[in-house]
Amino acid sequence: MANLVPIIFVAILYGIWKVLDGMQLPNTISIILVALVVICGAFFAFYKFSADPRRKAKIAREEKRLGRALTDEEMKEIQPRSAVGEFFASLFGVLFFVTVLRSFLFEPFQIPSGSMEPTLRVGDFLIVNKFSYGIKDPIWQNTLIETGKPQRGDVVVFKAPKQLHVDYIKRVVAVGGDKIKYDFVTQQLTLTRGDTGEVVTFTYSNAKANPDFLYHGDMQLERTETGDVTHQILNNPQPFNYAPYFYQQEGLPAGEWLVPQGHYFVMGDNRDNSEDSRFWGFVPEKNLVGKASVIWLSLDKKPNQFPSGLRFERMFTSIK
């Protein structure tokens, strides 16, 4: 029976995960981890503070009655732990550590699409700093301790506003109070800072066709964008008329947005192949998961394909 407990546990856990995932709940993994920590912690506490002391006392009384020490076999017969209880109690330490680490400090993240290329590529595995923008409870994501705010240029992971069970990764272009303008004809960004009123026109240089990135049958132009930070972006050589699909903010023309306080305007570095704030609006602060900091593994692969190797030059590099 003891050998079957882990197998039964994994099967039940998988079934619970599929049910919760089908319900499209945000933070499904966190819900499962917290529930397991509570269950395993209850078994651990029961044995440590109740069952084990009572067992030791009973062994001592029995040894006193017999006038000799009990053998190992005889001790095993006195109030033995159940297989299920022993299994859950043994998991508590590991699960508690993983839950604290993942909920409050670091969380792994895999790049599923090309929306952040060339900065982040399909097959990259990241470390996300959960504490960069506040310590939050793992279930409802309410901020418990303030630690900082996203800055313009940060690469952030967040819950998609229209799909809270899905994590997105984009770059913060504007913060609350800023006004942002995107000209799809010139493919240029203009930012009016809400705190100072300064108008920042992003500049672009070193444009060159990159054969590694083909979209819509064309090699994408890789350019250096200089604004609040300097980084690489991709653009299609022929501008697309996105205006009919832009998120329309009342009182502003298409392609211009005023970011509400407590919200952020985000964009993908792959400008013509990214579903971002231009199309669905702003990211509330509560949706933030953390700041993408380091690429710890990079598989050489394309979307929906098996990897063909490793990109060693990208491993253990910081994200800018």
C-alpha positions in Angstrom: 0.0 0.0 0.0 2.8 2.4 0.9 4.3 2.1 -2.6 1.0 3.0 -4.2 0.4 6.2 -2.2 2.7 8.4 -4.4 1.2 7.1 -7.6 -2.4 7.6 -6.4 -1.3 11.1 -5.1 0.1 12.1 -8.5 -3.0 10.9 -10.3 -5.4 12.8 -8.0 -3.2 15.9 -8.2 -3.2 15.8 -12.0 -7.0 15.5 -12.0 -7.4 18.4 -9.7 -5.0 20.5 -11.8 -6.9 19.7 -15.0 -10.3 20.6 -13.3 -9.0 24.0 -12.0 -7.2 24.7 -15.3 -10.4 24.0 -17.2 -12.1 26.6 -14.9 -9.5 29.1 -16.1 -8.8 30.3 -12.6 -5.8 32.6 -12.1 -2.9 31.2 -10.0 -4.0 27.6 -10.4 -0.6 26.3 -9.3 -0.4 28.6 -6.3 -3.9 27.4 -5.2 -2.7 23.8 -5.4 0.6 24.5 -3.6 -1.0 26.4 -0.8 -3.7 23.7 -0.3 -1.0 21.0 -0.2 1.1 23.0 2.3 -2.0 23.3 4.6 -2.8 19.6 4.3 0.8 18.3 4.7 1.4 20.8 7.4 -1.5 19.5 9.4 -0.2 15.9 9.2 3.3 17.1 10.1 2.1 19.1 13.1 -0.2 16.2 14.2 2.7 13.8 14.3 5.3 16.2 15.8 3.2 17.7 18.5 0.6 15.0 19.3 1.1 11.5 17.9 4.9 11.2 18.3 5.0 12.4 22.0 2.2 10.1 22.9 3.9 7.2 21.1 7.2 7.9 22.9 5.4 8.0 26.2 3.7 4.7 25.5 7.0 3.1 24.5 8.5 4.3 27.8 5.6 2.8 29.8 5.9 -0.5 28.0 9.7 -0.7 28.5 9.1 0.1 32.2 6.5 -2.6 32.4 8.7 -5.2 30.7 11.9 -4.1 32.4 13.8 -4.0 29.2 14.3 -2.0 26.0 11.9 -2.8 23.2 13.3 -4.1 19.9 12.9 -2.1 16.7 10.2 -4.5 15.6 8.3 -4.1 18.8 8.5 -0.3 18.6 7.0 -0.4 15.1 3.9 -2.1 16.4 3.1 0.8 18.9 0.9 3.4 17.3 2.5 3.2 13.8 2.0 6.0 11.4 -0.4 5.4 8.5 1.1 5.2 5.0 -1.0 8.2 3.9 -0.1 10.3 6.9 3.6 9.4 6.7 3.6 10.4 3.0 1.9 13.8 3.5 4.0 14.7 6.6 7.2 13.9 4.7 6.3 16.3 1.9 5.7 19.3 4.1 9.2 20.7 4.3 9.8 20.6 0.5 6.4 22.0 -0.4 6.7 24.8 2.2 10.1 25.8 0.8 8.9 25.6 -2.9 5.7 27.6 -2.1 7.5 30.4 -0.3 10.2 30.6 -3.0 7.7 30.6 -5.9 5.1 32.9 -4.2 7.3 35.6 -2.8 10.8 35.4 -4.4 11.3 33.8 -7.8 9.1 32.0 -10.4 10.2 30.3 -13.5 8.7 31.4 -16.8 9.0 30.0 -20.4 8.7 32.2 -23.5 5.8 30.7 -25.5 5.7 33.1 -28.5 7.8 35.5 -30.5 6.2 38.7 -29.2 9.3 39.8 -27.4 11.8 38.9 -30.0 14.7 39.7 -30.5 15.1 40.5 -26.7 13.5 37.2 -25.7 13.2 34.2 -28.0 11.0 31.2 -28.1 12.7 28.5 -26.0 14.1 31.0 -23.4 13.5 30.1 -19.8 13.5 33.0 -17.4 13.7 33.8 -13.7 11.0 36.3 -12.7 11.6 38.4 -9.5 8.3 38.2 -7.6 9.5 40.7 -5.0 10.4 43.5 -7.4 6.9 45.1 -7.3 5.7 44.1 -3.9 5.2 41.0 -1.8 1.8 39.6 -2.7 -0.4 36.8 -1.3 -0.2 33.8 -3.6 -3.9 33.4 -4.2 -5.6 36.8 -4.5 -2.5 38.7 -5.4 -3.1 41.5 -2.9 0.0 43.5 -2.0 1.2 42.7 1.5 4.5 44.7 1.5 5.4 47.5 -1.0 8.9 47.0 -2.5 8.8 49.1 -5.7 7.0 50.0 -8.9 7.7 49.1 -12.5 9.8 51.6 -14.3 9.6 52.6 -18.0 11.6 50.0 -19.9 11.2 47.1 -17.5 10.3 43.7 -18.9 7.4 42.4 -16.8 5.3 39.3 -16.5 1.6 39.9 -15.8 -1.8 38.4 -15.9 -3.5 39.2 -19.2 -6.4 41.6 -18.4 -8.9 39.7 -20.5 -7.5 36.2 -19.6 -6.4 36.2 -16.0 -5.4 32.6 -16.2 -2.8 33.4 -18.8 0.6 35.0 -18.1 2.0 37.6 -20.7 5.4 39.1 -20.9 5.9 42.6 -22.4 8.0 45.8 -21.9 6.6 48.7 -19.9 6.5 51.7 -22.2 4.4 54.1 -20.1 3.2 54.4 -16.5 0.2 56.0 -14.8 -0.2 59.7 -15.9 1.9 59.3 -19.1 0.5 59.9 -22.6 1.7 57.6 -25.3 1.4 57.9 -29.1 2.2 55.2 -31.6 2.4 56.1 -35.3 1.9 52.9 -37.3 3.1 54.7 -40.5 6.5 55.7 -39.1 6.5 52.9 -36.5 7.6 55.5 -33.9 6.7 56.0 -30.2 6.3 59.4 -28.6 5.9 59.7 -24.8 4.7 62.6 -22.7 5.8 62.0 -19.1 3.0 62.5 -16.6 5.4 63.6 -13.8 7.4 66.2 -15.7 5.5 67.0 -18.9 8.6 66.2 -20.9 8.0 65.0 -24.4 10.3 62.1 -25.4 10.4 61.1 -29.0 12.0 57.6 -29.3 14.8 57.3 -31.9 15.7 54.4 -34.1 19.0 53.4 -35.6 21.1 50.6 -37.2 18.1 49.1 -39.1 19.0 45.8 -40.8 17.1 42.8 -42.1 17.5 39.8 -39.8 17.0 36.4 -41.5 16.4 34.8 -38.1 13.0 36.4 -37.9 10.5 35.8 -40.7 6.9 37.0 -40.4 4.3 37.4 -43.0 6.8 36.1 -45.5 9.2 39.0 -44.9 12.5 39.3 -43.0 12.0 41.6 -40.1 14.0 44.8 -39.6 16.0 44.8 -36.4 16.5 48.3 -35.1 17.9 49.9 -31.9 15.3 51.8 -30.1 16.4 54.5 -27.7 13.9 55.9 -25.2 13.9 55.4 -21.5 16.1 52.4 -22.2 18.0 51.3 -25.2 17.2 47.9 -26.7 16.5 46.0 -29.9 13.1 45.8 -31.6 11.7 44.2 -34.7 9.5 45.8 -37.3 8.0 44.6 -40.6 9.6 46.4 -43.5 6.2 47.5 -44.7 4.0 49.2 -42.0 0.7 47.6 -41.3 -2.4 49.7 -40.8 -3.4 48.7 -37.3 -5.5 51.7 -36.5 -8.9 50.0 -37.0 -7.9 47.5 -34.3 -6.3 49.8 -31.7 -7.9 50.1 -28.3 -9.9 53.3 -28.5 -9.8 55.5 -25.5 -12.6 58.0 -25.2 -11.6 61.6 -26.2 -8.4 60.6 -27.9 -7.6 59.8 -31.5 -6.6 56.3 -32.6 -3.0 55.5 -31.6 -2.9 57.8 -28.6 -3.5 56.7 -25.0 -3.5 58.4 -21.6 -2.5 55.8 -19.0 -4.7 55.8 -15.8 -3.0 56.0 -12.4 -2.2 52.5 -11.1 -2.0 51.1 -14.6 0.7 50.4 -17.2 1.0 50.5 -21.0 3.0 47.6 -22.3 4.3 46.6 -25.7 6.2 43.7 -27.2 9.6 44.3 -28.7 8.4 42.4 -31.8 6.3 45.5 -32.7 4.3 44.1 -35.6 3.7 40.7 -34.1 2.6 41.4 -30.5 -0.8 41.5 -28.9 -0.4 44.3 -26.3 -1.8 47.5 -24.8 -2.3 49.0 -28.3 -5.1 46.5 -28.8 -6.6 45.7 -25.4 -5.7 48.5 -23.1 -3.8 48.9 -19.8 -2.4 46.5 -17.3 -3.7 47.1 -13.7 -1.0 47.0 -11.0 -2.7 44.1 -9.3 -2.1 41.9 -12.4 1.7 42.3 -12.2 3.5 39.0 -11.4 7.1 40.3 -11.4 10.1 41.5 -13.3 11.9 39.3 -15.8 15.5 39.3 -14.7 17.7 36.4 -16.1 17.6 33.9 -18.9 18.8 30.7 -17.2 18.2 28.3 -20.1 17.7 28.8 -23.9 16.6 26.0 -26.2 17.2 26.5 -29.9 13.7 26.1 -31.2 10.8 27.6 -33.2 7.2 27.8 -32.1 5.4 24.4 -31.9 8.7 22.6 -32.8 11.0 20.4 -30.9 14.3 22.0 -29.9 17.4 21.3 -32.0 20.0 22.3 -29.5 21.0 24.9 -26.9 21.7 28.6 -27.3 24.7 28.7 -24.9 25.4 32.4 -25.6 22.0 33.3 -24.1 22.2 31.3 -20.9 22.7 33.1 -17.6 22.3 36.6 -19.3 20.4 39.5 -17.7 17.3 40.9 -19.5 17.5 44.5 -20.6 
